């Protein structure tokens, strides 16, 4: 059977998808037996992307096992890290491991041309559009102009109110005010009272 060929990008995505997986098959000291091949086939059929743990310290033996497994089962080698082998074989009956990229829910980003909608309005389902914004601004402008006209007609009274001369206020006496510690010290330094150097 021919070995499955993948592009480097697909291989990288499959390696990332296999990151959280745990080994489902353990190859012992007996090496690749028929039972091990059958077990790998069952797991590839179920999961498509699997990890295999190989017992033994010989790296070259692990690489040859990876090649033998991929040739025998028409699978693609994805990754070989230490004693862990990762292989992939697509199954048409199962959902694909690498499906269409799902957009993660993020906060909504408003385009610069769209008017700003406050959170409370957006939560209640009200959307601001350019037409509603123009109408709201025109309303506010009309309200302001009517308010300014009212103020303009009431201006003579306000001018009279502020033009009158106010009588001078009575001087305050500091004797009844307790004052702060800082003001007491300052008075003592100036020689106005209290205990200080003379």
Backbone as JSON, one array per atom type, in Angstrom:
{
  "sequence": "XXXXXXXXXXXXXXXXXXXXXXXXXXXXXXXXXXXXXXXXXXXXXXXXXXXXXXXXXXXXXXXXXXXXXXXXXXXXXXXXXXXXXXXXXXXXXXXXXXXXXXXXXXXXXXXXXXXXXXXXXXXXXXXXXXXXXXXXXXXXXXXXXXXXXXXXXXXXXXXXXXXXXXXXXXXXXXXXXXXXXXXXXXXXXXXXXXXXXX",
  "N": [[0.84, -1.18, 0.0], [0.5, 2.27, -0.76], [2.16, 4.99, 0.87], [0.62, 7.65, 2.67], [0.71, 10.99, 1.56], [1.42, 14.2, 2.82], [1.09, 17.78, 2.95], [3.52, 20.16, 4.19], [2.2, 22.12, 5.7], [-0.27, 20.92, 6.38], [0.72, 18.8, 7.86], [1.86, 20.17, 9.99], [-0.44, 21.31, 11.16], [-1.77, 18.96, 11.91], [0.05, 17.96, 13.75], [-0.19, 19.88, 15.72], [-2.85, 19.41, 16.43], [-2.6, 16.91, 17.54], [-1.31, 17.35, 19.86], [-2.51, 17.34, 22.45], [-3.22, 14.72, 22.73], [-3.04, 11.36, 24.09], [-0.89, 8.47, 24.21], [-2.29, 5.61, 22.6], [-1.67, 3.08, 21.91], [0.7, 0.63, 22.83], [3.83, -0.43, 22.02], [5.6, -3.2, 22.72], [8.52, -5.09, 23.88], [8.52, -7.13, 22.04], [8.14, -6.04, 19.59], [6.75, -5.14, 16.38], [3.98, -6.88, 16.14], [1.36, -9.03, 14.82], [-0.91, -8.6, 16.36], [-0.44, -6.08, 17.44], [-0.41, -4.48, 15.12], [-3.05, -4.89, 14.34], [-4.39, -3.67, 16.49], [-3.52, -1.02, 16.2], [-4.72, -0.47, 13.75], [-7.44, -0.58, 14.45], [-7.63, 1.62, 16.21], [-6.84, 3.72, 14.52], [-8.94, 3.64, 12.74], [-10.99, 4.48, 14.39], [-10.14, 6.97, 15.48], [-8.47, 8.38, 13.69], [-6.19, 10.07, 14.04], [-3.49, 9.27, 15.91], [-1.41, 8.48, 18.79], [1.49, 6.56, 19.44], [3.25, 4.6, 21.74], [6.54, 3.5, 22.0], [8.43, 0.91, 23.31], [11.79, 0.67, 24.29], [15.17, 1.65, 23.56], [16.45, 2.2, 21.19], [16.8, 4.4, 18.66], [16.88, 4.18, 15.88], [15.54, 1.78, 15.47], [12.98, 2.53, 16.25], [12.36, 4.4, 14.25], [12.34, 2.73, 11.98], [10.18, 1.1, 12.67], [8.13, 3.0, 12.59], [8.11, 3.61, 9.84], [7.41, 1.06, 8.84], [4.85, 0.71, 9.95], [3.44, 2.84, 8.75], [3.68, 2.16, 6.03], [2.36, -0.33, 5.99], [-0.24, 0.26, 6.81], [-1.17, 2.31, 5.24], [-0.81, 4.97, 6.12], [0.14, 8.26, 7.35], [3.22, 9.49, 8.54], [3.37, 11.68, 11.23], [4.73, 12.82, 13.42], [7.69, 12.31, 15.33], [8.81, 11.95, 18.4], [11.03, 11.37, 20.78], [10.08, 8.49, 22.42], [7.59, 8.43, 21.4], [5.36, 8.02, 18.76], [3.56, 9.62, 16.21], [0.82, 9.16, 14.16], [-1.25, 9.38, 11.19], [-4.29, 8.68, 9.55], [-6.74, 9.29, 7.25], [-10.31, 8.96, 7.58], [-13.17, 8.4, 5.84], [-15.7, 7.98, 6.81], [-15.82, 9.14, 9.29], [-15.92, 12.32, 11.09], [-13.79, 14.94, 9.86], [-10.44, 15.38, 11.13], [-9.09, 17.74, 10.85], [-11.07, 20.09, 10.48], [-13.1, 22.7, 9.02], [-11.81, 25.9, 9.78], [-12.81, 27.11, 12.86], [-14.28, 30.06, 13.89], [-13.26, 31.77, 16.68], [-15.23, 32.98, 19.35], [-15.17, 36.39, 19.68], [-14.89, 39.69, 21.03], [-17.11, 42.09, 19.68], [-16.14, 44.03, 16.93], [-16.25, 47.27, 15.92], [-16.75, 48.98, 12.88], [-15.0, 51.86, 11.63], [-16.73, 53.56, 10.27], [-19.21, 53.01, 11.3], [-21.7, 54.05, 13.64], [-21.18, 54.55, 17.17], [-22.47, 52.27, 19.53], [-23.71, 52.21, 22.71], [-23.07, 49.87, 25.43], [-25.35, 49.09, 26.96], [-27.49, 49.74, 25.3], [-26.91, 48.09, 23.12], [-27.15, 45.61, 24.34], [-29.85, 45.55, 24.84], [-30.75, 45.24, 22.33], [-30.97, 47.33, 20.58], [-29.87, 48.99, 17.77], [-27.7, 51.42, 16.53], [-27.9, 53.46, 13.68], [-26.75, 55.24, 10.77], [-28.83, 56.88, 9.83], [-30.58, 57.06, 12.03], [-28.88, 58.29, 13.79], [-28.42, 60.78, 12.55], [-31.02, 61.85, 12.67], [-31.36, 61.96, 15.44], [-29.34, 63.78, 16.15], [-30.26, 66.08, 14.79], [-32.62, 66.53, 16.2], [-31.58, 67.1, 18.75], [-30.12, 69.4, 18.14], [-32.18, 71.16, 17.4], [-33.49, 71.31, 19.83], [-31.51, 72.49, 21.41], [-31.24, 74.98, 20.12], [-33.77, 76.08, 20.59], [-33.69, 76.26, 23.35], [-31.6, 78.09, 23.65], [-32.76, 80.33, 22.51], [-34.76, 80.87, 24.37], [-33.17, 81.52, 26.54], [-31.94, 83.78, 25.55], [-34.06, 85.58, 25.38], [-34.54, 85.93, 28.05], [-32.34, 87.29, 28.91], [-32.08, 90.14, 29.65], [-32.97, 90.27, 32.34], [-31.08, 88.69, 33.64], [-28.81, 90.19, 33.2], [-29.36, 92.47, 34.69], [-29.39, 91.32, 37.17], [-26.72, 90.54, 37.65], [-25.4, 92.93, 37.34], [-25.86, 94.57, 39.46], [-24.43, 96.12, 42.34], [-22.82, 94.43, 44.89], [-23.12, 94.41, 48.42], [-20.37, 94.9, 50.69], [-18.9, 92.16, 52.34], [-19.13, 91.17, 55.78], [-16.27, 91.34, 57.91], [-14.5, 88.41, 58.87], [-14.01, 86.89, 61.98], [-11.2, 85.43, 63.47], [-11.15, 84.26, 65.91], [-13.12, 82.47, 66.77], [-12.75, 80.3, 65.16], [-11.33, 77.09, 65.03], [-8.92, 76.23, 63.66], [-6.11, 74.61, 62.05], [-3.45, 72.31, 62.95], [-1.21, 72.97, 61.53], [-1.63, 75.65, 60.89], [-1.5, 76.73, 63.42], [1.14, 76.28, 64.14], [2.4, 77.83, 62.21], [1.53, 80.35, 62.97], [2.8, 80.5, 65.42], [5.44, 80.6, 64.65], [5.57, 83.05, 63.43], [5.38, 84.63, 65.52], [2.94, 85.35, 66.56], [1.55, 84.31, 68.6], [1.03, 81.78, 71.15], [3.32, 79.17, 72.16], [6.64, 79.6, 71.44], [9.89, 80.29, 70.08], [11.42, 83.13, 71.41]],
  "CA": [[0.0, 0.0, 0.0], [1.32, 3.49, -0.77], [2.11, 5.83, 2.06], [-0.13, 8.89, 2.48], [1.57, 12.17, 1.53], [0.8, 15.42, 3.34], [1.89, 19.0, 2.8], [4.08, 20.58, 5.49], [1.19, 22.88, 6.46], [-1.2, 19.94, 6.95], [1.46, 18.05, 8.88], [1.99, 21.07, 11.15], [-1.76, 21.39, 11.8], [-2.04, 17.67, 12.56], [0.93, 17.88, 14.92], [-0.81, 20.72, 16.74], [-4.07, 18.74, 16.88], [-2.22, 15.72, 18.32], [-0.56, 17.76, 21.06], [-3.19, 16.97, 23.69], [-3.54, 13.29, 22.75], [-2.18, 10.43, 24.84], [-0.67, 7.24, 23.43], [-3.36, 4.62, 22.74], [-1.08, 1.76, 21.64], [2.05, 0.47, 23.37], [4.59, -1.49, 21.35], [6.53, -3.73, 23.72], [9.82, -5.61, 23.45], [8.35, -8.07, 20.92], [8.12, -5.26, 18.35], [5.49, -5.09, 15.62], [3.33, -8.17, 15.93], [0.06, -8.9, 14.15], [-1.86, -8.04, 17.33], [-0.17, -4.64, 17.54], [-0.88, -3.88, 13.87], [-4.52, -4.91, 14.39], [-4.8, -2.65, 17.47], [-3.28, 0.29, 15.58], [-5.76, -0.31, 12.73], [-8.71, -0.28, 15.14], [-7.58, 2.99, 16.73], [-6.83, 4.64, 13.37], [-10.31, 3.64, 12.21], [-11.85, 5.23, 15.31], [-9.68, 8.32, 15.81], [-7.74, 8.93, 12.55], [-4.9, 10.63, 14.48], [-3.17, 8.58, 17.18], [-0.03, 8.42, 19.26], [1.93, 5.21, 19.79], [4.46, 4.59, 22.56], [7.42, 2.37, 21.66], [9.39, 0.57, 24.35], [13.12, 0.44, 23.71], [15.98, 2.86, 23.5], [17.09, 2.33, 19.89], [16.09, 5.37, 17.83], [16.78, 3.65, 14.51], [14.48, 0.76, 15.48], [11.7, 3.25, 16.29], [12.12, 4.97, 12.92], [11.94, 1.65, 11.06], [8.81, 0.72, 13.05], [7.24, 4.05, 12.07], [8.02, 3.39, 8.4], [6.67, -0.18, 8.6], [3.43, 0.95, 10.28], [2.86, 3.72, 7.73], [3.57, 1.4, 4.77], [1.39, -1.41, 6.12], [-1.6, 0.75, 7.06], [-1.45, 3.45, 4.37], [-0.92, 6.13, 7.02], [1.19, 9.27, 7.19], [3.92, 9.83, 9.78], [3.19, 13.09, 11.57], [5.76, 13.31, 14.33], [8.43, 11.31, 16.11], [9.48, 12.66, 19.48], [11.41, 10.4, 21.8], [9.49, 7.17, 22.23], [6.2, 8.62, 20.95], [5.14, 8.16, 17.32], [2.22, 10.14, 15.89], [0.48, 8.82, 12.77], [-2.57, 9.85, 10.76], [-4.92, 8.09, 8.37], [-8.1, 9.83, 7.19], [-11.43, 8.02, 7.47], [-14.27, 9.15, 5.22], [-16.92, 7.79, 7.6], [-15.71, 9.93, 10.52], [-15.69, 13.75, 10.82], [-12.35, 15.18, 9.68], [-9.68, 15.9, 12.27], [-8.86, 19.15, 10.52], [-12.27, 20.63, 9.86], [-13.02, 24.12, 8.66], [-11.42, 26.66, 10.97], [-13.93, 27.69, 13.59], [-13.93, 31.37, 14.44], [-13.47, 31.86, 18.12], [-16.04, 34.16, 19.65], [-14.41, 37.52, 20.22], [-15.76, 40.85, 21.2], [-17.46, 42.7, 18.41], [-15.31, 45.16, 16.54], [-17.06, 48.18, 15.13], [-16.04, 49.65, 11.8], [-14.93, 53.3, 11.9], [-17.86, 54.27, 9.67], [-20.43, 52.72, 12.05], [-21.82, 54.85, 14.87], [-20.96, 53.82, 18.42], [-23.66, 51.87, 20.28], [-23.33, 51.86, 24.08], [-23.31, 48.47, 25.81], [-26.72, 48.85, 27.43], [-28.37, 49.75, 24.13], [-26.63, 46.9, 22.34], [-27.69, 44.47, 25.07], [-31.31, 45.55, 24.68], [-31.05, 44.94, 20.94], [-31.1, 48.55, 19.79], [-28.69, 49.29, 16.97], [-27.68, 52.77, 15.98], [-27.51, 53.55, 12.28], [-26.45, 56.63, 10.38], [-30.09, 57.63, 9.73], [-31.08, 57.37, 13.38], [-27.94, 59.25, 14.39], [-28.71, 62.1, 11.97], [-32.29, 62.31, 13.22], [-31.15, 62.29, 16.85], [-28.56, 65.02, 16.19], [-31.14, 67.18, 14.37], [-33.5, 66.77, 17.34], [-30.8, 67.75, 19.8], [-29.79, 70.75, 17.66], [-33.4, 71.96, 17.5], [-33.73, 71.53, 21.26], [-30.51, 73.48, 21.87], [-31.55, 76.32, 19.59], [-34.95, 76.6, 21.3], [-33.23, 76.6, 24.7], [-30.81, 79.32, 23.54], [-33.7, 81.43, 22.26], [-35.39, 81.18, 25.66], [-32.17, 82.2, 27.36], [-31.71, 85.11, 24.96], [-35.18, 86.45, 25.75], [-34.44, 86.17, 29.49], [-31.04, 87.91, 29.17], [-32.09, 91.41, 30.38], [-33.08, 90.05, 33.79], [-29.82, 88.18, 34.16], [-27.84, 91.29, 33.18], [-29.67, 93.29, 35.86], [-29.05, 90.56, 38.38], [-25.28, 90.55, 37.87], [-24.83, 94.28, 37.28], [-26.04, 95.24, 40.76], [-23.25, 96.08, 43.2], [-23.09, 93.7, 46.12], [-22.51, 95.06, 49.6], [-19.17, 94.22, 51.17], [-19.19, 91.17, 53.38], [-18.58, 91.49, 57.1], [-15.01, 90.63, 58.12], [-14.6, 87.25, 59.74], [-13.08, 86.91, 63.11], [-10.52, 84.15, 63.57], [-11.15, 83.79, 67.3], [-14.03, 81.34, 66.95], [-12.35, 79.18, 64.31], [-10.29, 76.34, 65.72], [-7.67, 76.22, 62.91], [-5.41, 73.33, 62.02], [-2.16, 72.29, 63.63], [-0.24, 73.67, 60.68], [-1.81, 77.09, 61.03], [-1.04, 77.11, 64.75], [2.61, 76.36, 64.1], [2.79, 78.98, 61.41], [1.31, 81.53, 63.81], [3.83, 80.51, 66.46], [6.7, 81.02, 64.04], [5.52, 84.48, 63.15], [5.35, 85.36, 66.78], [1.61, 85.88, 66.81], [0.96, 83.76, 69.81], [1.42, 80.43, 71.48], [4.7, 79.0, 72.65], [7.63, 79.57, 70.38], [11.13, 80.98, 70.46], [11.28, 84.59, 71.46]],
  "C": [[0.88, 1.24, 0.0], [1.11, 4.29, 0.51], [1.4, 7.14, 1.72], [0.83, 10.07, 2.53], [0.79, 13.4, 1.98], [1.71, 16.61, 3.06], [2.46, 19.38, 4.17], [3.07, 21.35, 6.34], [0.19, 21.93, 7.13], [-0.53, 19.16, 8.08], [1.6, 18.88, 10.16], [0.66, 21.19, 11.9], [-2.11, 20.1, 12.52], [-1.18, 17.5, 13.8], [0.35, 18.71, 16.07], [-2.07, 20.06, 17.3], [-3.75, 17.55, 17.77], [-1.54, 16.08, 19.63], [-1.2, 17.26, 22.35], [-3.49, 15.48, 23.79], [-2.57, 12.51, 23.62], [-1.99, 9.18, 23.99], [-1.78, 6.21, 23.69], [-2.85, 3.21, 22.5], [0.33, 1.76, 22.2], [2.71, -0.7, 22.64], [5.67, -1.94, 22.32], [7.83, -4.22, 23.12], [9.71, -6.56, 22.26], [8.28, -7.34, 19.58], [6.76, -5.27, 17.7], [4.97, -6.5, 15.39], [2.0, -7.94, 15.22], [-0.98, -8.27, 15.07], [-1.68, -6.52, 17.45], [-0.67, -3.92, 16.3], [-2.41, -3.81, 13.87], [-5.04, -3.82, 15.33], [-4.62, -1.24, 16.9], [-4.36, 0.57, 14.53], [-7.09, 0.08, 13.35], [-8.73, 1.17, 15.61], [-7.53, 4.03, 15.61], [-8.23, 4.76, 12.78], [-11.21, 4.52, 13.08], [-11.45, 6.69, 15.44], [-8.97, 9.06, 14.68], [-6.34, 9.44, 12.91], [-4.58, 10.02, 15.84], [-1.7, 8.72, 17.51], [0.26, 6.99, 19.69], [3.2, 5.33, 20.61], [5.25, 3.32, 22.24], [8.39, 2.15, 22.8], [10.73, 0.27, 23.67], [13.84, 1.75, 23.52], [16.6, 3.11, 22.13], [16.27, 3.23, 18.98], [15.88, 4.83, 16.42], [15.68, 2.6, 14.42], [13.1, 1.43, 15.5], [11.36, 3.84, 14.93], [11.7, 3.9, 11.92], [10.54, 1.16, 11.38], [7.8, 1.72, 12.49], [7.03, 3.86, 10.57], [7.19, 2.15, 8.08], [5.17, 0.01, 8.86], [2.77, 1.77, 9.18], [2.71, 3.0, 6.39], [2.47, 0.35, 4.85], [-0.04, -0.89, 6.2], [-2.0, 1.93, 6.19], [-1.71, 4.7, 5.21], [0.23, 7.09, 6.76], [1.88, 9.49, 8.53], [3.79, 11.33, 10.03], [4.35, 13.6, 12.39], [6.42, 12.14, 15.03], [9.23, 12.06, 17.15], [9.77, 11.67, 20.59], [10.83, 9.04, 21.48], [8.04, 7.24, 21.74], [6.17, 8.83, 19.43], [3.72, 8.67, 17.11], [1.96, 9.83, 14.43], [-0.96, 9.23, 12.49], [-3.02, 9.07, 9.53], [-6.35, 8.58, 8.32], [-9.14, 8.72, 7.03], [-12.63, 8.81, 6.97], [-15.53, 9.08, 6.07], [-16.95, 8.66, 8.86], [-15.58, 11.41, 10.16], [-14.19, 14.03, 10.73], [-11.7, 15.76, 10.93], [-9.44, 17.38, 12.08], [-10.07, 19.66, 9.76], [-12.03, 22.07, 9.43], [-12.66, 24.91, 9.91], [-12.62, 27.35, 11.59], [-13.48, 29.03, 14.16], [-14.23, 31.38, 15.92], [-14.3, 33.1, 18.41], [-15.18, 35.24, 20.29], [-15.38, 38.67, 20.41], [-15.97, 41.5, 19.84], [-16.57, 43.9, 18.15], [-16.13, 46.02, 15.59], [-16.19, 48.82, 14.06], [-16.02, 51.15, 12.1], [-16.13, 54.07, 11.33], [-19.17, 54.03, 10.43], [-20.51, 53.59, 13.3], [-21.66, 53.96, 16.1], [-22.29, 53.52, 19.08], [-23.23, 51.51, 21.69], [-23.76, 50.44, 24.44], [-24.76, 48.21, 26.18], [-27.71, 48.85, 26.26], [-28.17, 48.5, 23.3], [-27.21, 45.66, 23.01], [-29.21, 44.4, 24.93], [-31.72, 45.33, 23.23], [-31.2, 46.15, 20.05], [-29.78, 48.81, 19.06], [-28.79, 50.71, 16.45], [-27.23, 52.69, 14.53], [-27.25, 55.01, 11.96], [-27.74, 57.47, 10.32], [-30.6, 58.02, 11.11], [-30.17, 58.37, 14.07], [-28.19, 60.66, 13.86], [-29.99, 62.68, 12.56], [-32.12, 62.74, 14.68], [-30.36, 63.59, 16.99], [-29.41, 66.23, 15.81], [-32.1, 67.55, 15.51], [-32.78, 67.53, 18.44], [-30.46, 69.18, 19.41], [-31.0, 71.66, 17.78], [-33.7, 72.28, 18.96], [-32.77, 72.58, 21.82], [-30.87, 74.88, 21.4], [-32.78, 76.91, 20.29], [-34.57, 77.01, 22.72], [-32.44, 77.9, 24.68], [-31.71, 80.52, 23.29], [-34.39, 81.84, 23.56], [-34.42, 81.94, 26.55], [-31.93, 83.61, 26.85], [-32.83, 86.07, 25.34], [-35.14, 86.78, 27.24], [-33.14, 86.88, 29.85], [-31.13, 89.23, 29.92], [-32.18, 91.23, 31.89], [-31.75, 89.58, 34.36], [-28.76, 89.28, 34.17], [-28.08, 92.18, 34.38], [-29.22, 92.6, 37.13], [-27.56, 90.67, 38.68], [-24.68, 91.96, 37.89], [-24.96, 95.01, 38.61], [-24.79, 95.05, 41.61], [-23.62, 95.4, 44.49], [-22.47, 94.45, 47.29], [-21.32, 94.23, 50.07], [-19.55, 93.28, 52.3], [-18.53, 91.59, 54.68], [-17.28, 90.71, 57.3], [-15.2, 89.48, 59.11], [-13.62, 87.38, 60.88], [-12.5, 85.51, 63.26], [-10.57, 83.57, 64.98], [-12.02, 82.57, 67.5], [-13.62, 80.12, 66.13], [-11.22, 78.41, 64.95], [-8.96, 76.32, 64.97], [-6.97, 74.87, 62.99], [-4.09, 73.44, 62.75], [-1.12, 73.05, 62.83], [-0.38, 75.19, 60.85], [-1.36, 77.57, 62.41], [0.48, 77.25, 64.78], [3.07, 77.58, 63.32], [2.61, 80.27, 62.2], [2.38, 81.63, 64.88], [5.15, 80.98, 65.87], [6.73, 82.53, 63.78], [5.51, 85.31, 64.43], [4.0, 85.94, 67.11], [0.97, 85.29, 68.06], [1.51, 82.39, 70.09], [2.84, 80.38, 71.99], [5.63, 78.88, 71.47], [8.88, 80.26, 70.87], [10.9, 82.47, 70.43], [12.61, 85.25, 71.32]]
}
